[in-house]
Amino acid sequence: MAPQPIYKTPDAEAERRLREAEERLREAIEELQRRQRTRGGSGDGSSLPPCDHAGDESCVANAIGNLCQSFLLSYGVRVGIGILLRAFKLARGQSYSSLLDLKQLVSEKDLIVREEACRIGLLFGGFTGSYHLLRCMLRKFRKKETPFNAYLAGSIAGLSVLALDDSNRRRTLALYLLARVAQCAYNSAKSKNKFHLWGSYWRHGDSLLFSLACAQVMYSFVMRPESLPKSYQDFIQKTGPVAKPVYKAVRDCCRGGPVDVAYISAYLSSRGKLNDVKLEEFPSIIPCSIIHPDTDSCLGHNAKAASATFRKTFPLYFSLTFVPFVVLHLQKFMDSPARTCWLALKGAVRSTSFLSAFVGIFQGVICVHRKIASKDHKLVFWVAGALSALSVLLEKKARRGELALYVLPRAGDSLWYILVNRHLLPDVKNAEVALFCACMGGIMYYLEYEPDTMAPFLRGLIRRFLASRISNPNPPTSRSASYTYLQTLDAMNKPKLEESKQAESSSLEKLNLESISGL
């Protein structure tokens, strides 16, 4: 029997045309809804767009609920980190039985986190509650939903930063947000082909940014320590192996002033090395014998410094990795606690190794300079900071950009202080509060209207703390006839899409070598 000729029926062509028409209609309806939201219409004849929260819940109740939830969340994270660090301290002293003694573990005398945790809770909770309340008020007052609502609500809610009583911390936080807003604005312009920086496609551009920021920070730490926050100074001082009297001597030497011989003598005497070092009031360079008096070997000193840094900072990194994940993702932790602990341990080891290598390289560059030069110079510490930042390559690629944007505000903070101190910038009181408010307005705009421009870590963190329907990147803002039609259209197309996906997956499975057992 001869094979029957195959003719193409018109059903396939008609179905293709129907799908194209439905797609064009969907795009037209979505565009119409966007325009209606901008003008203030909801699509069903009403002039007031509905709020995003549940319809049976008042705007005030929604704001208070979000405030309490964010407060407890941030408070729990801070207290949890404090308790875990206290446990590491007790374990380091081999007092393992005290880990079960609540009086030693969480007593007010040894664990003073109550005020700081409350301030952090008021910062996050106050912002969350006031932001949601202001959004509802602006929506009802202006009778329309526009990007200006998000920006204005975020800016006013940013006044919650006043919960922090330290202006240095507020300034650092404001500069951190400024870097994030700049990142969002740049990504937005780049995605629209409006602007991009030369070298923005470099594979290690984030590492270069981190290196420049670290250069400024380490230069400021040695030459202008007052330009850094006190807590940041203490962290670098405790992490590194060089004592404060040595840094002061290096600073005086680079500036051409007299070195406090008595101060250095007292330090060397406490180390038992006073008779081995020749002290001068106007030295051309501070020798290695004063920088690391405990050992004559520069290589041994650097290795010892890296090892000591690892031991000192591992508890901190483990706490910062483990506690936030448990508090923010409790369900995931309950499902697989062993895997969570393993991931936290692996991340802490990697981050601690990066910081240990940073300290070792920085000290190594300083020692090499003293071997080949006869005069000290302040720019040596800038170069040493830039080179030691190459240790960031030990971190995961996704973490490098986050670290760069973390250190960049510290560098900007230091530069800001130096320029104000030299009267190149005006000293405006509470300027950091105004900057924080403006940046929070920009952050909330990009979160709601251009979320893809934000870093995934920051976007997920803010949505988690906002704790409302804004966590859904595309919440339905109306229930008009056009919305109902779109829902119906999706329901009709879903079975077809599932069938096509199943067919596609079955065909791919035949060609995929990974689906074959043993390969």
Residue pairs with C-beta under 8 A, 6 or more apart in sequence:
22 489
22 493
25 489
26 486
26 489
29 482
29 485
29 486
30 486
32 43
32 482
33 43
33 477
33 478
33 480
33 482
33 483
36 42
36 43
36 478
37 49
37 144
37 145
37 146
37 477
37 478
38 144
38 145
38 146
39 144
40 47
40 48
40 49
40 142
40 143
40 144
40 145
41 47
41 49
41 144
42 48
42 49
42 50
42 477
42 478
42 480
43 478
43 480
43 481
43 482
43 483
44 478
44 479
44 480
44 481
47 143
48 139
48 140
48 143
49 139
49 143
49 144
49 145
49 477
49 478
50 477
50 478
50 479
51 59
51 62
51 135
51 136
51 139
52 135
52 468
52 469
52 470
52 475
52 477
53 59
53 62
53 132
53 136
53 468
53 469
54 62
57 65
59 132
59 133
59 136
59 137
60 133
62 132
62 133
62 136
62 468
63 129
63 130
63 132
63 133
63 136
64 129
66 128
66 129
66 132
66 466
66 467
66 468
67 125
67 126
67 128
67 129
67 130
68 125
68 129
69 125
69 128
69 467
70 121
70 124
70 125
70 127
70 128
70 129
70 465
70 466
70 467
71 121
71 122
71 124
71 125
71 126
72 121
72 125
73 124
73 327
73 328
73 464
73 465
73 467
74 117
74 120
74 121
74 123
74 124
74 125
74 465
75 117
75 118
75 120
75 121
76 327
77 323
77 324
77 327
77 328
78 113
78 116
78 117
78 120
78 121
79 113
79 117
80 319
80 323
80 326
80 327
81 319
81 320
81 323
81 324
82 111
82 113
82 117
83 105
83 106
83 111
84 315
84 318
84 319
84 322
84 323
85 315
85 316
85 319
86 105
86 106
86 110
86 111
87 99
87 105
88 315
88 318
88 319
89 315
90 96
90 98
90 99
90 104
90 105
91 99
92 315
95 104
98 104
98 105
99 105
104 110
105 111
108 114
119 163
119 164
119 165
120 163
120 164
122 160
122 163
123 160
123 161
123 163
123 164
124 160
124 465
126 157
126 160
126 163
127 157
127 158
127 160
127 440
128 157
128 465
128 466
128 467
130 156
130 157
130 159
130 160
131 153
131 154
131 157
131 444
131 466
132 466
132 468
134 152
134 153
134 156
134 157
135 149
135 150
135 153
138 149
138 152
138 153
139 145
139 149
142 149
145 477
147 445
147 448
147 449
150 441
150 444
150 445
150 447
150 448
150 449
151 441
151 442
151 444
151 445
152 441
153 441
153 444
154 440
154 441
154 442
154 443
154 444
154 445
155 437
155 438
155 440
155 441
156 437
157 440
158 433
158 436
158 437
158 438
158 439
158 440
158 441
159 433
159 437
161 170
161 173
161 174
161 433
161 436
161 437
162 170
162 433
164 170
164 173
166 229
167 430
167 432
168 229
168 230
168 413
169 229
169 231
170 432
170 433
170 436
171 413
171 416
171 432
171 435
172 229
172 232
172 409
172 410
172 413
173 409
173 432
173 436
174 432
174 433
174 435
174 436
174 439
175 408
175 409
175 410
175 412
175 413
175 416
175 432
175 435
176 405
176 406
176 408
176 409
177 435
177 436
177 439
177 440
177 443
178 409
178 412
178 435
178 439
179 405
179 408
179 409
179 412
180 405
180 439
180 443
180 454
180 455
180 458
181 439
181 442
181 443
181 446
183 405
183 453
183 454
183 455
184 442
184 443
184 446
184 450
184 453
184 454
185 442
185 446
185 453
186 195
186 196
186 197
187 452
187 453
187 454
188 446
188 450
188 453
189 195
189 196
190 196
190 200
191 452
191 453
199 205
199 208
202 208
204 393
206 397
206 400
206 401
206 404
207 389
207 390
207 392
207 393
207 400
207 404
209 401
209 404
209 408
210 389
210 392
210 400
210 403
210 404
210 407
211 386
211 387
211 389
211 390
211 392
212 386
212 411
213 389
213 404
213 407
213 408
213 410
213 411
214 358
214 385
214 386
214 388
214 389
214 407
214 411
215 382
215 383
215 385
215 386
215 389
215 411
216 382
216 385
216 411
216 414
216 415
217 228
217 385
217 407
217 410
217 411
217 414
218 362
218 381
218 382
218 384
218 385
218 388
219 378
219 379
219 381
219 382
219 385
220 227
220 228
220 411
220 414
220 418
221 228
221 233
221 236
221 381
222 247
222 250
222 251
222 378
222 381
223 251
223 254
223 378
223 381
224 414
224 417
224 418
225 233
225 247
226 417
227 413
227 414
227 415
227 417
227 418
227 421
228 236
228 410
228 413
228 414
229 410
229 413
232 410
237 244
238 312
239 309
239 312
239 313
239 355
239 359
240 305
240 309
240 359
240 362
240 363
241 292
241 301
241 304
241 305
241 308
241 309
241 359
241 363
242 291
242 292
242 363
243 267
245 260
245 263
245 264
245 266
245 267
246 264
246 267
246 286
246 290
246 291
248 260
248 263
249 259
249 260
249 263
249 264
249 286
249 290
250 286
250 291
250 376
252 258
252 259
252 260
253 259
253 283
253 284
253 285
253 286
253 376
254 376
254 377
254 378
255 378
258 281
258 282
259 279
259 280
259 281
259 282
259 283
259 286
261 279
261 280
261 281
264 279
264 290
265 274
265 279
268 274
268 277
268 290
268 293
271 293
271 294
273 289
273 293
273 294
276 289
276 293
277 287
277 289
277 290
277 293
284 374
284 375
284 376
285 370
285 373
285 374
285 375
285 376
286 370
286 376
287 370
288 298
288 301
288 367
288 370
288 371
289 296
291 366
291 367
291 370
292 298
292 301
292 363
294 301
295 301
295 304
298 364
298 367
298 368
298 371
301 363
301 367
302 360
302 363
302 364
302 367
303 360
305 359
305 360
305 363
306 356
306 357
306 359
306 360
307 356
309 352
309 355
309 356
309 359
309 360
310 352
310 353
310 355
310 356
313 352
313 355
313 356
314 348
314 349
314 352
317 347
317 348
317 351
317 352
317 355
318 344
318 345
318 348
321 344
321 347
321 348
321 351
322 340
322 341
322 344
322 348
325 332
325 333
325 340
325 343
325 344
326 333
326 340
328 461
328 464
332 340
333 340
350 394
350 395
350 396
351 395
351 399
353 394
354 391
354 392
354 394
354 395
355 391
357 388
357 391
357 394
358 388
358 389
358 391
358 392
359 388
361 384
361 387
361 388
361 390
361 391
362 384
362 385
362 387
362 388
365 380
365 383
365 384
365 387
365 388
366 380
366 381
366 384
369 380
369 384
392 400
392 403
392 404
393 400
395 403
398 457
401 455
402 455
402 457
405 455
416 425
419 425
420 426
420 427
443 454
443 462
446 453
446 454
447 454
447 459
447 462
447 463
447 470
448 470
451 459
451 473
463 470
463 471
464 471
469 475
476 483
509 515
513 519
